[in-house]
Amino acid sequence: MLILLNKPYGVLSQFTDKGTADSPRATLSDYVDVPKVYPAGRLDRDSEGLLLLTDDGRLQARIAHPKFKKPKTYLVQVEGDPSDEQIARLRRGVTLKDGPTRPAQVRRLPPPDLWPRVPPVRFRKSVPDAWLEMTITEGRNRQVRRMTAHVGLPCLRLVRWSIGDWSVEGLAPGEWRNI
């Protein structure tokens, strides 16, 4: 079984919350009521978009493990107006505290036609923002956010659009389909 879920902003990529009892956070169980499926990889609580769930451990490993170099494409809203040099640095790969990243595919995008984020991204009249499409073949903790920050482009919104050939296209936040 393979489920494509459009994980909403603010939802943990797990089925239970081991946080504080007086402040329960939204989890996958609030959206998917299918027994014995588990996320193939993770998506931060403050990120949105495609999360794959499966009941097949080998498929889960092929999707999530970095050795398989499964491409993951993100739509990234950044603070600032990206220069050609900043984009070139992302394309070459950057050195983070946990070592160098693989090169990324990066291109500027016009603002995509996405669902509204709740809560909305903070808007500042005096600071421009821009959209990038980034494809990476690893999946380190908060990697895209750390890469863009490293080149001087703080991430405002991060939406995982696709993993390999699977895409979130056509799914509203919280919706899922079994393929």
Sequence and secondary structure as in RCSB ss.txt:
>XXXX:A:sequence
MLILLNKPYGVLSQFTDKGTADSPRATLSDYVDVPKVYPAGRLDRDSEGLLLLTDDGRLQARIAHPKFKKPKTYL
VQVEGDPSDEQIARLRRGVTLKDGPTRPAQVRRLPPPDLWPRVPPVRFRKSVPDAWLEMTITEGRNRQVRRMTAH
VGLPCLRLVRWSIGDWSVEGLAPGEWRNI
>XXXX:A:secstr
 EEEEEE TT  SSSS  S TTS    GGGT   TT EESS   TT EEEEEEES HHHHHHHH GGG   EEEE
EEEES   HHHHHHHHH  EETTEE    EEEEE        SS     TTS EEEEEEEES   TTHHHHHHHH
TT  EEEEEEEEETTEE TT  TT EEE 
